[in-house]
Amino acid sequence: MKALLQVEKVLNWITVTITVVFVAIMCVSVFYGVICRYLLRSAPFWTEEVSRFMMVWMAMSAAAIAFRNREHVGLDIILDRFCPQHLKRWVVLTTDLATLILFGFVIYFGVKFAVQGIRIVSPATGIRMVWPYSGIPVGGSFCFLQVLINLFKDFHKKTIATIPMDPCVAGRSAP
């Protein structure tokens, strides 16, 4: 279990780093595009495309962070309001298994999609589309691994409890 927690720590560091870097690139790109368009009256042709590529990578890596923090709004509501205490563990484990299957499909079809991008060149940036398309299977892999880690952690617990939140996340305070 200790090794699993180390893997989770490394995975979280990678996903947070990717998310922060790509959000920063996206913000700089959009800001630069706005400044050029409205102050210099000359819009760069590449800023929208770069920000769109960054958005894909950022969203997919941020999803893994959300899975780590157990930020399933709908599942939390269902578990808290409608699910008897003795069934919560099995509902969460079943949901984790279904999520693993979903991300298995995301990874499989994401790889197929990314491979098609090897032959396609982006019109504005001139890069091969395999790089932006790769955000889907890579982010899907991050999500898959995080859900798998959650599944192992949940399976070894006696009861299912949500992970204490970081006080900075969603304005909530940690218990």
Buried (B, 14 or more C-beta within 10 A) or exposed (E): EEEEEEBBEEBBEBBBEBBEBBBEBBEBBBEBBEEBEEEEEEBBEBBBBBBBBBBBBBBBBBBBBBBBBBBBEEBEEBBEEEBEEEEBBEBBBEBBEEBBEBBEEBBEEBBEBBEEBEEEEBEEBEBBBBBBBBBBBBBBBBBBBBBBBBBBBBEEEEEBEBEEBEEEEEEEEEE
